[in-house]
Amino acid sequence: MSNELKNVLSPVIDLSTKVLIVGSMPGKQSLEKQQYYGNPRNHFWPIIGEILEMDVPQDYGQRLKLLKDHHIGLWVTKLLQQI
């Protein structure tokens, strides 16, 4: 049996990233949309808004810009087991 890490969403990082939020096993809606925390019922984006004391835009590209402007990155992997 071997384990393999596979990126399921592209990392959102750059050279200015100081905080990296790492997740695992994104939900079906996130995978379908190819968006981090794509399920509207997920609490991630409202929590980010509270932490940054800002309104979080509805547009996904603007959400990522908000994170990057605050030096926050996102990365998710999925551990695949092969038997």
Phi and psi in degrees as GROMACS dihedral restraints (atoms count N, CA, C in turn):
[ dihedral_restraints ]
;  ai    aj    ak    al  type     phi  dphi    fc
    3     4     5     6     1  -129.4    20    10
    4     5     6     7     1   153.5    20    10
    6     7     8     9     1  -110.9    20    10
    7     8     9    10     1   142.2    20    10
    9    10    11    12     1  -133.7    20    10
   10    11    12    13     1   132.9    20    10
   12    13    14    15     1   -90.4    20    10
   13    14    15    16     1   132.0    20    10
   15    16    17    18     1  -129.9    20    10
   16    17    18    19     1   129.5    20    10
   18    19    20    21     1   -70.6    20    10
   19    20    21    22     1   128.8    20    10
   21    22    23    24     1  -109.5    20    10
   22    23    24    25     1   -17.0    20    10
   24    25    26    27     1  -138.0    20    10
   25    26    27    28     1   143.7    20    10
   27    28    29    30     1   -64.7    20    10
   28    29    30    31     1   138.9    20    10
   30    31    32    33     1   -61.3    20    10
   31    32    33    34     1   145.7    20    10
   33    34    35    36     1  -111.2    20    10
   34    35    36    37     1    85.5    20    10
   36    37    38    39     1  -145.3    20    10
   37    38    39    40     1   155.9    20    10
   39    40    41    42     1  -150.8    20    10
   40    41    42    43     1  -174.3    20    10
   42    43    44    45     1   -66.4    20    10
   43    44    45    46     1   -17.7    20    10
   45    46    47    48     1   -92.4    20    10
   46    47    48    49     1    -1.4    20    10
   48    49    50    51     1   -63.4    20    10
   49    50    51    52     1   127.0    20    10
   51    52    53    54     1  -114.5    20    10
   52    53    54    55     1   -25.9    20    10
   54    55    56    57     1  -123.2    20    10
   55    56    57    58     1   126.9    20    10
   57    58    59    60     1  -116.4    20    10
   58    59    60    61     1   119.0    20    10
   60    61    62    63     1   -95.1    20    10
   61    62    63    64     1   118.7    20    10
   63    64    65    66     1  -109.2    20    10
   64    65    66    67     1   129.6    20    10
   66    67    68    69     1  -124.3    20    10
   67    68    69    70     1   175.6    20    10
   69    70    71    72     1  -143.3    20    10
   70    71    72    73     1   154.7    20    10
   72    73    74    75     1    45.6    20    10
   73    74    75    76     1    73.1    20    10
   75    76    77    78     1   -63.3    20    10
   76    77    78    79     1   154.7    20    10
   78    79    80    81     1   -73.6    20    10
   79    80    81    82     1   170.3    20    10
   81    82    83    84     1   -58.6    20    10
   82    83    84    85     1   -45.9    20    10
   84    85    86    87     1   -63.8    20    10
   85    86    87    88     1   -39.3    20    10
   87    88    89    90     1   -63.3    20    10
   88    89    90    91     1   -41.7    20    10
   90    91    92    93     1   -67.4    20    10
   91    92    93    94     1   -42.6    20    10
   93    94    95    96     1   -62.6    20    10
   94    95    96    97     1   -41.9    20    10
   96    97    98    99     1   -81.2    20    10
   97    98    99   100     1   -15.9    20    10
   99   100   101   102     1    55.4    20    10
  100   101   102   103     1    48.8    20    10
  102   103   104   105     1  -135.7    20    10
  103   104   105   106     1   138.8    20    10
  105   106   107   108     1   -65.9    20    10
  106   107   108   109     1   133.7    20    10
  108   109   110   111     1    51.8    20    10
  109   110   111   112     1    51.8    20    10
  111   112   113   114     1   -78.6    20    10
  112   113   114   115     1   -13.5    20    10
  114   115   116   117     1   -76.8    20    10
  115   116   117   118     1   122.2    20    10
  117   118   119   120     1   -61.4    20    10
  118   119   120   121     1   -17.9    20    10
  120   121   122   123     1   -85.3    20    10
  121   122   123   124     1    -8.9    20    10
  123   124   125   126     1   -69.1    20    10
  124   125   126   127     1   141.1    20    10
  126   127   128   129     1   -88.8    20    10
  127   128   129   130     1    -0.8    20    10
  129   130   131   132     1   -55.8    20    10
  130   131   132   133     1   -54.8    20    10
  132   133   134   135     1   -65.6    20    10
  133   134   135   136     1   -41.7    20    10
  135   136   137   138     1   -61.3    20    10
  136   137   138   139     1   -36.1    20    10
  138   139   140   141     1   -66.0    20    10
  139   140   141   142     1   -42.6    20    10
  141   142   143   144     1   -58.6    20    10
  142   143   144   145     1   -42.5    20    10
  144   145   146   147     1   -60.0    20    10
  145   146   147   148     1   -42.0    20    10
  147   148   149   150     1   -66.0    20    10
  148   149   150   151     1   -43.7    20    10
  150   151   152   153     1   -62.2    20    10
  151   152   153   154     1   -44.5    20    10
  153   154   155   156     1   -84.6    20    10
  154   155   156   157     1    -7.2    20    10
  156   157   158   159     1    55.0    20    10
  157   158   159   160     1    48.3    20    10
  159   160   161   162     1  -143.0    20    10
  160   161   162   163     1   156.3    20    10
  162   163   164   165     1   -76.6    20    10
  163   164   165   166     1   134.8    20    10
  165   166   167   168     1   -91.2    20    10
  166   167   168   169     1   126.6    20    10
  168   169   170   171     1   -62.7    20    10
  169   170   171   172     1   155.3    20    10
  171   172   173   174     1   -77.4    20    10
  172   173   174   175     1   -31.3    20    10
  174   175   176   177     1   -69.4    20    10
  175   176   177   178     1   128.3    20    10
  177   178   179   180     1   -62.6    20    10
  178   179   180   181     1   -42.1    20    10
  180   181   182   183     1   -60.2    20    10
  181   182   183   184     1   -39.2    20    10
  183   184   185   186     1   -70.0    20    10
  184   185   186   187     1   -32.5    20    10
  186   187   188   189     1   -62.8    20    10
  187   188   189   190     1   -44.8    20    10
  189   190   191   192     1   -65.0    20    10
  190   191   192   193     1   -38.4    20    10
  192   193   194   195     1   -62.1    20    10
  193   194   195   196     1   -41.4    20    10
  195   196   197   198     1   -57.3    20    10
  196   197   198   199     1   -45.4    20    10
  198   199   200   201     1   -63.0    20    10
  199   200   201   202     1   -48.1    20    10
  201   202   203   204     1   -62.1    20    10
  202   203   204   205     1   -38.2    20    10
  204   205   206   207     1   -62.4    20    10
  205   206   207   208     1   -24.2    20    10
  207   208   209   210     1  -105.5    20    10
  208   209   210   211     1    16.2    20    10
  210   211   212   213     1    62.5    20    10
  211   212   213   214     1    34.8    20    10
  213   214   215   216     1  -110.1    20    10
  214   215   216   217     1   132.4    20    10
  216   217   218   219     1  -116.5    20    10
  217   218   219   220     1   162.0    20    10
  219   220   221   222     1  -128.5    20    10
  220   221   222   223     1   142.9    20    10
  222   223   224   225     1  -153.7    20    10
  223   224   225   226     1   138.3    20    10
  225   226   227   228     1  -137.2    20    10
  226   227   228   229     1   141.5    20    10
  228   229   230   231     1  -131.4    20    10
  229   230   231   232     1   162.6    20    10
  231   232   233   234     1  -127.9    20    10
  232   233   234   235     1   127.7    20    10
  234   235   236   237     1   -85.5    20    10
  235   236   237   238     1   118.0    20    10
  237   238   239   240     1  -102.4    20    10
  238   239   240   241     1   129.5    20    10
  240   241   242   243     1  -102.0    20    10
  241   242   243   244     1   131.0    20    10
  243   244   245   246     1  -112.1    20    10
  244   245   246   247     1   129.6    20    10
